[in-house]
Amino acid sequence: MNLQYLEEERIFRLDTPGTSYLIGIVGEEGFLGHIYYGGRLADLSGIKTLLRTEEAPYTPDTNDRERISFLDSFPMEYSFHGVGDYRESCVRVRDAAGAGAVCLTYVKHEIFRGKEKLPGLPAVFGGQDDVMSLAITCEDKALGLGAVLKYSVFADTDAIAKSVCFTNLGEKPLYLEKALSGCLDMDNREFDVLTLHGSWGRERHMERKKLGHGKFKVSSLRDGNCHQEHPFLALLSPGADQDAGEVYGFHFVYSGNFMAQAEVNQFDSVRVVMGIEPEDFCWKLEPGESFQTPEMITVYSEKGLSGMTKSLHTLYRKHLIRSPYLHKRRPILINNWEGTYFDFNEEKLIEIARQSAALGIEMLVMDDGWFGDRCDDSRSLGDWQVNQEKLKGGLPYLVEQVKALGMQFGIWFEPEMISPDSRLYREHPDWAIAIPGRRPGMARNQYVLDLSRKEVRDHIMEEMFDILHSADIAYVKWDMNRPLTDLHSAALAPDRQGELAHRFVLGMYEMQERLLAEFPGLLLENCSSGGGRFDPGMLYYSPQIWCSDDTDAVERLAIQESTAMLYPLSTIGAHVSVCPNHAVGRNTPLETRGFVALAGTFGYELDITKLTEEEKELVSRQTRLYGSLCELIREGDYYRLASYQENHSYDCFQVNAADGGQALVFYTQVLNETNRKARFIPLRGLLEEARYVLYQADIKTEELFVYTNRIFSGSVLMKAGLPVERMWGDFQGRLLYLKKI
């Protein structure tokens, strides 16, 4: 980790353990140019030639007649709008006269150890020993706009955090119509672009394509309920794969509307930008007021996608997740949603808890349907009082009965929503987001509460706190089941309506911050119709996020693979559900379902009372298996070995202890084939000189691991491969355990 300003060269140098990032100040006006981002440089001699200021059109200092040509080709560190750069801008501002041009140039800078918090926003963090930060102050004097470009580098990972803070330095209001978080300009190297797309129940599937001229953009206007696109984009060199090639990864620490775009221009240079989606965004800055953008994470890897994955996993484990559960065993939970839906009472829940506790399950989570008059999804959201007819004796009685069985208790909320058929809506119809005079759109029979309003947030939090203080509740599932539409707030002035979408996200963040301050030991799991709000911003508040409402083990292979490319396994909410699966109708062996769910937080999503005795015995052994492996899965290094998304036949990944002393290999044979031999799968991250003994997990036997009487050297396993025999049938899972001897 190194961060310095080379005064003679007018270069900022930002070094991580394996990368260098260079910014240059150019000309008398002080344009900020991006020089280089890639593998760490030992010597910078000649590096400034990458700015191309010694070739036409030169700089405005020497060739002002071609100022526009300069601005339209110069590799900008942070691009701006309306003065000659026709590529994608990062900032657009409308002043009191209606003009929209911006030109930001260097004023001063500060380098310091540690990292400042971003007010009201989730952000990566670190102390003086493991983080260094740079703040470059720029200004547009004609506009009266100041901008501080913020950067942080880390001692333990090849990631850089970027954001921008704008301030109105003038005497009249300014309107930010676009305020992105970062930009990267560089020459094109025939890049591919990798993104994650999907829909409800099939979130985050990888899509890779050639990056051509023009603009390639992924974005969302759903404000936090986005299964369709993920706030991520990567550029890959030709042929780059898991182990080799260059990868530039970009990830957004935010839970609302976003855009991520890569553009190739007329000169074959690439510009990547990321930030809040400008559509539906306009922020009024009164004189002296500031606006802070969310944080953008950039990662460079010379070792393919696995290098990017390792950097992001390290960053999020050490510098983003704050929960006391980060390095603690998560309780094995059973959620009653797919087991009962709305049809339950306290007797049914207690019986589920009783049979679950006998099988080693450690927490009962009561999902939707416990409050107001909530017998279906058409009513009562916002009325957060216990339904005493459904839960006789109330919540304290139910929780005490569950605790008496040796289990913890968790509960479901959807705090951001309101049903038209609810007491709250009848009393406060203006608390719902809606445009006056226009019939608002509903989704799942519900509207969205206006969380930009303090009185709305206060009311919901008071009701949640009353519930959570009434009984010993260890876990909260925070859900969000529809996107935003009909953007209008009854509490915002007409020229501030463009702030609503962002203010909604800020309000949600404030509510979760208040929840954790009131209950610091709470295990919070975020959810949004499944995996619609799985993003780095939510990890700042919850150490785990529900990955998808599709709990089918085969479908989950692709969803969990793409998720694990960016996020540690410990963050991935994964459960064993019943068959036929409720999403796709597939029948999958219980053993396979367990192995897939083990690569996450692990739990159950079914009615345990309806299982056969044989199935219950297998559940008992699965919970014991989780107990023996949860620390390795939670803390281990992740390696992707084979992708079902790519080969359409089988899936395989590996989790290693940091010291290389033990490893798990998860293998799923999706489709069997006739007359095939065993596969040899090269492993990674082991000790070449060490010898490893191989065990196979088998939940059908009393001993969870079967000794295979096979010993391999680390070099053989990594270079020749681990043999995995064919299994009879489709959808078969295998979990192999290697231990150094």
WOTAPE-V932634 format. One record per run of one state. SS is the DSSP state (~ for helix, > for strand, _ for the rest). FROM is the first residue (numbers start at 1). LEN is the number of residues. Records with the same first field share a line. If there is no record, write none. Layout:
# WOTAPE-V932634
SS: FROM-LEN / FROM-LEN
This chain:
# WOTAPE-V932634
_: 1-1 / 7-4 / 16-3 / 27-4 / 40-7 / 52-12 / 72-4 / 77-3 / 81-10 / 95-10 / 114-17 / 141-4 / 155-4 / 169-5 / 188-4 / 198-7 / 211-3 / 221-8 / 230-2 / 237-8 / 246-1 / 254-4 / 265-4 / 276-7 / 286-4 / 293-2 / 302-1 / 320-13 / 336-1 / 341-5 / 358-5 / 367-4 / 372-7 / 380-6 / 387-7 / 405-3 / 414-3 / 419-2 / 422-1 / 428-1 / 433-10 / 444-2 / 450-4 / 470-5 / 479-15 / 519-4 / 527-1 / 529-2 / 532-4 / 540-4 / 547-6 / 567-2 / 574-2 / 578-12 / 599-4 / 606-2 / 611-2 / 636-1 / 643-1 / 648-2 / 657-5 / 670-9 / 682-9 / 698-7 / 720-2 / 725-7 / 741-1
>: 2-5 / 11-5 / 19-8 / 31-9 / 76-1 / 80-1 / 91-4 / 105-9 / 131-10 / 145-10 / 159-10 / 174-14 / 192-6 / 205-6 / 214-7 / 229-1 / 232-5 / 245-1 / 247-7 / 258-7 / 269-7 / 283-3 / 290-3 / 295-7 / 303-1 / 333-3 / 363-4 / 371-1 / 379-1 / 386-1 / 408-6 / 417-2 / 421-1 / 432-1 / 443-1 / 446-4 / 475-4 / 523-4 / 528-1 / 531-1 / 544-3 / 572-2 / 576-2 / 603-3 / 637-6 / 650-7 / 662-8 / 679-3 / 691-7 / 705-9 / 722-3 / 732-9
~: 47-5 / 64-8 / 304-16 / 337-4 / 346-12 / 394-11 / 423-5 / 429-3 / 454-16 / 494-25 / 536-4 / 553-14 / 569-3 / 590-9 / 608-3 / 613-23 / 644-4 / 714-6
